[in-house]
Amino acid sequence: MFRKISAVVLLIAVGSTLESRLHAQTSETISLEERVMMASQIYHVISTFFPGISQEKFDTDYKQYLQAMLRSDDRREFDLASMALVADLHDGHSWFYDNWLDHAYGQPIGILAYPLGGKWTVIRSALDSIHVGDVITAIDSTSIEDFFTHARTYVSASSSRDAGLSLFDTSAIFPEKFTIALADGRKIPIDRANDKKVPPPPEKSEGRWLTEKTIAYIKVPTFHGIETQAQALELLKQFHDAKTLILDVRGNPGLGAPGALQRSLMVHPYKDWMESSSEHGGALLRNYAPSYPEHSTLTISDTVIQPRETAYSGRLTLLIDRVCSCACEDFVMPFKYSKRATLVGETTAGSYSMTRHINFDNGMILNIAAVHHTFPDGSQFEGVGITPDVPIDITPEDLRTGRDPVLKKALELAQVP
C-alpha cells in the first residue's frame, strides 16, 4: 500500500511540474523572481565564457539591461531587452531566443532580403507580388536604412554586414502588418499572420560536368548532418579525373563538421585555426595568477592536419559568398591560407565559434560563443570573414535576370592555362 501511495504522490508531483513548466512556456508574463534568476544566469554565462569580454563595458550594459527588465513583467519586453544585451556582444554565435516570442510574434514575412551594392535586395520570395531582385526602399514610412539601424539593436551578428543577412530572418521585431515600398514605386502590404513562409533552399549536393571530362561543378548547400558531404564525396569520385573542379559553397550556413570533404581536396599538410577561450576560476588561477579575478586566455595554435593520399589533386576553385558562415568558413579557410584553391565571389560572413548554452524551463535559450578563432597567422577573423582571391559583386539586376557572374568568372579562370 505504501508503494502505491508513493507512486500516486510521484505522479501528482510530476504532473504538477509539467503543468508548471507548460504554464511558464506559454505565459505572456514573467515573474520578478524568474526575471532576476535568469538575469543572474545570463550574467554568469557571458562573464565566464565569452572570450575577450570587456568586463567593464559589459557591466555597464548589464546595469542598463537590469533597469529595462525590472520595469515590467511583460515577456516580450524581457525578450527584447535580453536580445539587445546579447546582440551588443557583436558575435553571430551569441544569441537569446524565446520559443514563445517566435510563436506569438515570429510569423513569416514572406521574403528574404539583404543589401547588395548598398541596395536592400530581395534574395528569395514566397510572395507573388514581390520578386527576386526587387529593391526595398522603406518599411511603412521609415526608410529601410533607418529601420535596419533601429532593428540592429536586437540582431545578433559579428558585423553590420552580417546583421543585414539576419534582419528579415528576425521576424519578431517586425510589425504584424506593414507596407514594403519598392524602388519601382510599388507598395506591397504584408500581413504576416496570413503570408507564406520562405521555403528553405534544397539540402542536397548536386554536380555536373561543365565541360565534359575537363571542368566539373559540385554544389554543397549545407554541412548539416553527413548526407550532403557523402553526396559530394560520391560526386568527387565521378569527377576525380577533372582538370578543374569548381566547388560552390555559396549560401551554405555551415551547421556541421566539414572535415571529410575538406581532407579529400587537400594535397599538402595545412594549418588549422588559432583558438582562444577564457579561463575564469580554478585553484591555480585563484592562488597564483595575478590577473584573478579577471580572465586568463588559453590559446591553441600551430595545429597541422595531414591530407589523404587519395585526395583530388586537380585545379580547385571555391565559390563563396556572405552567407557562407560557421562550418562553411571552417571548410574554406585552409584552402585560402594554403593557397590550395582560388576563391571567387564575396567575403564570407566572419562568424565561427564553439558555444555554451542554457535551455531554460520556460522555453528560452541563451547561446554564447565560448571559443574565438583567428587565422593561422593570428589575424582577426570574427567580423572580418575570408576574402576572395577574385572578388565579384552580385547586383540586383543579376538576380532579376538569373545571371551568375561568379560562376562565369570561375569558368573563365578554369580555361586559363
C-alpha positions as CSV (number, residue, x, y, z in Angstrom):
1,M,0.0,0.0,0.0
2,F,2.8,2.4,0.9
3,R,4.4,1.9,-2.6
4,K,1.1,2.6,-4.3
5,I,0.6,5.8,-2.3
6,S,4.2,6.8,-3.1
7,A,3.6,6.2,-6.8
8,V,0.5,8.3,-6.8
9,V,2.3,11.1,-5.0
10,L,5.1,10.9,-7.5
11,L,2.7,11.1,-10.5
12,I,1.0,14.1,-8.9
13,A,4.3,15.8,-8.4
14,V,5.4,15.1,-11.9
15,G,2.1,16.3,-13.3
16,S,2.4,19.4,-11.3
17,T,5.9,20.1,-12.5
18,L,4.9,19.5,-16.1
19,E,1.9,21.8,-15.7
20,S,4.1,24.5,-14.1
21,R,6.6,24.2,-16.9
22,L,3.9,24.4,-19.6
23,H,2.5,27.5,-18.0
24,A,5.9,29.1,-17.9
25,Q,6.4,28.3,-21.6
26,T,3.1,29.8,-22.7
27,S,2.6,32.7,-20.2
28,E,2.7,36.2,-21.6
29,T,4.2,37.5,-18.3
30,I,7.4,36.6,-16.4
31,S,7.6,37.0,-12.7
32,L,10.1,39.2,-10.9
33,E,11.7,36.2,-9.3
34,E,12.1,34.4,-12.6
35,R,13.5,37.5,-14.3
36,V,16.1,38.1,-11.6
37,M,17.1,34.4,-11.6
38,M,17.5,34.4,-15.4
39,A,19.3,37.7,-15.5
40,S,21.8,36.3,-12.9
41,Q,22.4,33.2,-15.1
42,I,22.8,35.3,-18.2
43,Y,25.4,37.5,-16.5
44,H,27.3,34.4,-15.2
45,V,27.5,32.6,-18.5
46,I,28.5,35.6,-20.5
47,S,31.1,36.8,-18.0
48,T,32.5,33.3,-17.6
49,F,32.7,32.0,-21.2
50,F,32.6,34.8,-23.7
51,P,36.2,35.2,-25.0
52,G,37.9,38.6,-24.7
53,I,35.0,40.2,-23.0
54,S,35.4,43.8,-21.7
55,Q,34.0,43.3,-18.2
56,E,33.8,47.0,-17.5
57,K,31.7,47.6,-20.7
58,F,29.6,44.5,-20.1
59,D,28.8,45.6,-16.5
60,T,27.7,49.0,-17.8
61,D,25.5,47.3,-20.4
62,Y,24.2,44.9,-17.8
63,K,23.1,47.7,-15.5
64,Q,21.0,49.2,-18.3
65,Y,19.6,45.7,-19.0
66,L,18.6,45.4,-15.4
67,Q,16.7,48.7,-15.5
68,A,14.8,47.6,-18.6
69,M,13.9,44.1,-17.4
70,L,12.9,45.1,-13.9
71,R,10.4,47.7,-15.2
72,S,7.7,45.2,-16.3
73,D,6.6,41.6,-16.2
74,D,5.8,41.7,-19.9
75,R,7.5,38.8,-21.5
76,R,8.1,40.4,-24.9
77,E,9.9,43.4,-23.2
78,F,12.1,40.9,-21.3
79,D,12.9,39.1,-24.5
80,L,13.8,42.2,-26.4
81,A,16.0,43.5,-23.6
82,S,17.8,40.2,-23.4
83,M,18.2,40.0,-27.2
84,A,19.7,43.5,-27.1
85,L,22.1,42.7,-24.3
86,V,23.5,39.7,-26.1
87,A,23.5,41.4,-29.5
88,D,25.7,44.1,-28.1
89,L,28.5,41.4,-27.9
90,H,28.6,41.6,-31.7
91,D,29.0,37.9,-32.2
92,G,26.9,35.9,-34.6
93,H,27.0,32.8,-32.4
94,S,25.9,34.6,-29.3
95,W,22.1,35.0,-29.2
96,F,19.0,34.9,-27.0
97,Y,15.9,33.1,-28.2
98,D,12.4,32.5,-26.8
99,N,10.1,29.9,-28.4
100,W,7.1,31.9,-27.1
101,L,8.2,35.1,-28.8
102,D,8.7,33.2,-32.1
103,H,5.3,31.6,-31.8
104,A,3.5,34.8,-30.8
105,Y,5.4,37.4,-32.9
106,G,7.5,35.4,-35.4
107,Q,5.0,34.8,-38.2
108,P,6.8,34.7,-41.6
109,I,7.5,37.9,-43.6
110,G,7.4,36.0,-46.9
111,I,10.7,37.3,-48.3
112,L,14.4,37.2,-47.5
113,A,16.4,40.4,-48.4
114,Y,19.8,41.9,-47.6
115,P,22.0,44.7,-49.0
116,L,23.7,44.2,-52.4
117,G,25.8,47.2,-53.5
118,G,24.0,49.4,-51.0
119,K,20.5,48.3,-52.1
120,W,18.3,46.1,-50.0
121,T,17.6,43.4,-52.5
122,V,15.1,40.5,-52.3
123,I,17.0,37.2,-52.5
124,R,14.1,34.8,-52.1
125,S,10.4,35.3,-52.1
126,A,7.3,33.2,-51.4
127,L,5.0,36.1,-52.4
128,D,3.6,36.6,-55.9
129,S,3.8,40.4,-55.6
130,I,7.5,40.6,-54.7
131,H,10.2,39.1,-56.9
132,V,13.8,38.1,-56.6
133,G,15.9,41.2,-57.5
134,D,13.3,43.7,-56.3
135,V,14.9,46.6,-54.3
136,I,13.3,47.6,-51.0
137,T,13.4,51.3,-50.1
138,A,11.1,51.6,-47.0
139,I,9.1,49.8,-44.3
140,D,5.9,51.8,-43.9
141,S,7.1,55.4,-43.7
142,T,10.6,54.6,-42.5
143,S,13.5,54.2,-44.9
144,I,14.9,50.7,-44.9
145,E,18.3,52.0,-43.7
146,D,16.7,53.7,-40.7
147,F,14.6,50.6,-40.0
148,F,17.7,48.5,-40.0
149,T,19.6,50.9,-37.8
150,H,16.8,50.6,-35.1
151,A,16.3,46.8,-35.6
152,R,20.1,46.2,-35.5
153,T,19.9,46.6,-31.7
154,Y,18.2,43.2,-31.4
155,V,20.1,41.3,-34.1
156,S,23.0,39.1,-33.0
157,A,25.7,39.3,-35.6
158,S,29.5,39.7,-35.9
159,S,29.3,42.8,-38.1
160,S,26.7,45.2,-39.5
161,R,27.1,43.4,-42.8
162,D,26.4,40.1,-41.1
163,A,23.4,41.7,-39.3
164,G,22.0,42.7,-42.7
165,L,21.7,39.0,-43.6
166,S,19.7,38.2,-40.4
167,L,17.3,41.2,-40.4
168,F,14.4,39.5,-42.4
169,D,15.1,36.3,-40.5
170,T,14.4,38.0,-37.2
171,S,10.7,38.5,-37.9
172,A,9.6,39.0,-34.3
173,I,11.0,42.6,-34.5
174,F,8.7,43.5,-37.5
175,P,5.1,44.8,-37.1
176,E,2.5,42.1,-37.8
177,K,1.2,44.3,-40.6
178,F,3.2,46.7,-42.6
179,T,3.9,48.0,-46.1
180,I,7.0,47.4,-48.2
181,A,7.9,50.2,-50.6
182,L,9.9,49.1,-53.6
183,A,12.3,51.1,-55.8
184,D,10.0,50.8,-58.8
185,G,7.2,52.6,-56.9
186,R,5.1,49.7,-55.9
187,K,3.9,49.4,-52.3
188,I,3.2,45.9,-51.1
189,P,1.1,45.2,-48.0
190,I,2.4,42.5,-45.7
191,D,0.1,40.6,-43.4
192,R,2.4,38.2,-41.5
193,A,-0.4,36.2,-40.0
194,N,-1.5,35.1,-43.5
195,D,1.6,35.3,-45.6
196,K,3.7,32.4,-46.7
197,K,7.0,31.3,-45.2
198,V,10.0,31.4,-47.5
199,P,10.9,27.8,-48.3
200,P,14.4,26.8,-47.3
201,P,17.0,26.1,-50.0
202,P,17.4,22.5,-51.0
203,E,19.7,20.4,-48.9
204,K,21.2,18.0,-51.5
205,S,24.6,18.2,-53.0
206,E,24.5,18.3,-56.8
207,G,27.1,18.1,-59.5
208,R,27.6,18.1,-63.3
209,W,30.2,18.4,-66.0
210,L,30.5,22.0,-67.2
211,T,33.0,20.9,-69.8
212,E,32.9,17.1,-70.4
213,K,35.9,15.3,-68.7
214,T,37.6,18.7,-68.1
215,I,35.7,21.1,-65.8
216,A,33.4,19.7,-63.1
217,Y,31.0,21.5,-60.8
218,I,29.7,20.5,-57.3
219,K,27.3,22.5,-55.2
220,V,27.2,21.8,-51.4
221,P,24.3,23.7,-49.8
222,T,25.0,22.8,-46.2
223,F,27.2,20.8,-43.9
224,H,24.3,19.9,-41.6
225,G,24.4,16.1,-41.0
226,I,26.5,13.8,-43.1
227,E,24.3,13.4,-46.2
228,T,25.4,16.4,-48.2
229,Q,29.1,15.6,-47.6
230,A,28.5,11.9,-48.6
231,Q,26.8,13.1,-51.7
232,A,29.6,15.5,-52.5
233,L,32.2,12.7,-51.9
234,E,30.4,10.4,-54.3
235,L,30.3,13.2,-56.9
236,L,34.0,13.8,-56.3
237,K,34.7,10.2,-57.2
238,Q,32.9,10.7,-60.5
239,F,34.9,13.9,-61.3
240,H,38.2,12.7,-59.9
241,D,40.0,13.0,-63.2
242,A,38.7,16.5,-64.0
243,K,41.4,19.0,-64.7
244,T,39.4,21.7,-62.7
245,L,36.8,21.3,-60.0
246,I,34.6,24.2,-59.2
247,L,33.1,23.7,-55.7
248,D,30.2,26.0,-54.8
249,V,29.5,26.7,-51.1
250,R,27.6,29.9,-51.7
251,G,24.5,30.1,-49.4
252,N,26.0,27.4,-47.1
253,P,25.3,28.3,-43.5
254,G,27.6,25.5,-42.1
255,L,25.8,23.8,-39.3
256,G,28.1,20.7,-39.2
257,A,31.6,19.3,-39.5
258,P,33.1,19.6,-43.0
259,G,36.3,17.7,-42.3
260,A,35.7,14.6,-44.5
261,L,35.2,16.7,-47.7
262,Q,37.9,19.1,-46.8
263,R,40.6,16.3,-46.4
264,S,39.5,14.8,-49.7
265,L,40.5,18.0,-51.5
266,M,43.8,18.9,-49.7
267,V,47.1,17.6,-51.2
268,H,49.5,19.1,-48.7
269,P,49.6,19.4,-44.8
270,Y,47.7,22.5,-43.8
271,K,47.3,24.6,-40.7
272,D,44.1,24.9,-38.7
273,W,42.7,27.9,-36.8
274,M,44.2,29.5,-33.8
275,E,41.6,29.1,-31.0
276,S,41.2,31.2,-27.8
277,S,38.9,30.6,-24.9
278,S,38.6,32.2,-21.4
279,E,39.7,30.6,-18.2
280,H,38.0,32.0,-15.1
281,G,38.4,30.4,-11.7
282,G,40.1,27.2,-10.6
283,A,42.7,26.7,-7.8
284,L,45.8,27.6,-9.8
285,L,44.2,30.8,-11.2
286,R,43.0,31.8,-7.7
287,N,46.2,31.2,-5.9
288,Y,48.9,32.1,-8.4
289,A,47.5,34.2,-11.3
290,P,48.0,37.9,-10.6
291,S,45.1,38.6,-13.0
292,Y,42.4,37.0,-10.8
293,P,39.5,37.7,-10.7
294,E,40.0,38.8,-14.3
295,H,40.1,36.4,-17.3
296,S,43.0,34.4,-18.5
297,T,43.1,33.3,-22.1
298,L,44.0,29.9,-23.3
299,T,45.2,29.9,-27.0
300,I,45.9,26.8,-29.1
301,S,47.8,27.2,-32.4
302,D,50.1,25.5,-34.9
303,T,47.8,22.6,-35.4
304,V,48.7,20.9,-38.7
305,I,46.3,18.5,-40.5
306,Q,47.5,15.7,-42.8
307,P,45.7,15.2,-46.1
308,R,44.5,11.9,-47.5
309,E,46.6,10.0,-50.1
310,T,43.6,9.8,-52.4
311,A,42.7,13.5,-52.3
312,Y,41.7,15.2,-55.5
313,S,44.8,16.8,-57.0
314,G,43.4,18.9,-59.9
315,R,42.9,22.6,-60.0
316,L,40.4,23.7,-57.4
317,T,38.1,26.8,-57.4
318,L,35.8,27.7,-54.5
319,L,32.7,29.9,-55.0
320,I,32.0,31.8,-51.7
321,D,29.6,34.5,-50.5
322,R,28.5,36.4,-47.4
323,V,26.1,33.6,-46.4
324,C,28.9,31.1,-46.0
325,S,29.4,31.1,-42.2
326,C,30.4,28.9,-39.3
327,A,31.3,25.4,-40.5
328,C,31.3,26.7,-44.1
329,E,34.1,29.1,-43.2
330,D,35.8,26.3,-41.3
331,F,35.8,24.4,-44.5
332,V,37.0,27.3,-46.7
333,M,39.7,28.8,-44.5
334,P,42.5,26.2,-45.1
335,F,42.1,26.5,-48.9
336,K,42.7,30.2,-48.6
337,Y,45.8,30.0,-46.4
338,S,47.4,27.0,-48.0
339,K,46.7,28.5,-51.5
340,R,45.2,25.2,-52.5
341,A,42.2,26.8,-54.2
342,T,41.3,30.1,-55.9
343,L,38.4,31.7,-54.0
344,V,35.9,33.6,-56.2
345,G,32.9,35.7,-55.1
346,E,32.2,37.7,-51.9
347,T,33.8,37.8,-48.5
348,T,32.3,35.3,-46.1
349,A,30.2,36.1,-43.0
350,G,33.1,36.2,-40.5
351,S,31.3,34.2,-37.7
352,Y,32.5,30.8,-36.3
353,S,32.6,29.6,-32.7
354,M,32.1,26.7,-30.4
355,T,29.4,27.7,-27.9
356,R,27.9,27.2,-24.4
357,H,24.1,27.4,-24.0
358,I,21.4,27.2,-21.4
359,N,17.9,25.8,-22.1
360,F,15.6,27.5,-19.6
361,D,12.4,25.7,-18.4
362,N,10.2,28.4,-19.9
363,G,11.4,27.8,-23.4
364,M,14.0,30.5,-23.6
365,I,17.6,29.7,-24.8
366,L,20.8,31.5,-24.3
367,N,23.7,30.6,-26.6
368,I,27.1,32.2,-26.1
369,A,30.4,31.9,-28.1
370,A,33.0,30.2,-25.9
371,V,35.9,30.0,-28.4
372,H,37.1,32.7,-30.7
373,H,39.0,31.8,-33.9
374,T,41.8,33.7,-35.6
375,F,43.5,32.9,-38.8
376,P,46.7,30.8,-38.7
377,D,48.8,33.9,-38.9
378,G,47.0,35.4,-35.8
379,S,45.0,38.0,-37.8
380,Q,41.4,38.7,-36.9
381,F,38.6,36.6,-38.4
382,E,35.5,37.3,-36.4
383,G,33.5,40.1,-38.0
384,V,36.0,40.2,-40.9
385,G,35.5,36.9,-42.8
386,I,37.5,35.2,-45.5
387,T,38.2,37.4,-48.5
388,P,38.1,36.0,-52.1
389,D,41.1,36.0,-54.3
390,V,38.9,37.2,-57.1
391,P,36.1,39.4,-55.7
392,I,32.9,39.5,-57.7
393,D,29.9,41.7,-56.6
394,I,26.3,40.5,-57.3
395,T,23.8,43.1,-58.3
396,P,20.0,43.2,-58.1
397,E,20.0,43.1,-61.9
398,D,22.0,39.8,-61.8
399,L,19.3,38.3,-59.6
400,R,16.4,39.6,-61.7
401,T,17.9,38.2,-64.9
402,G,19.3,35.0,-63.5
403,R,22.9,35.8,-64.3
404,D,25.7,34.2,-62.3
405,P,28.8,36.4,-62.8
406,V,30.7,34.4,-60.1
407,L,30.3,31.1,-61.9
408,K,31.1,32.8,-65.2
409,K,34.4,34.1,-63.8
410,A,35.3,30.7,-62.4
411,L,34.8,29.2,-65.8
412,E,37.0,31.9,-67.4
413,L,39.7,31.1,-64.9
414,A,39.4,27.4,-65.5
415,Q,40.2,27.9,-69.1
416,V,43.4,29.9,-68.5
417,P,46.4,27.6,-68.9
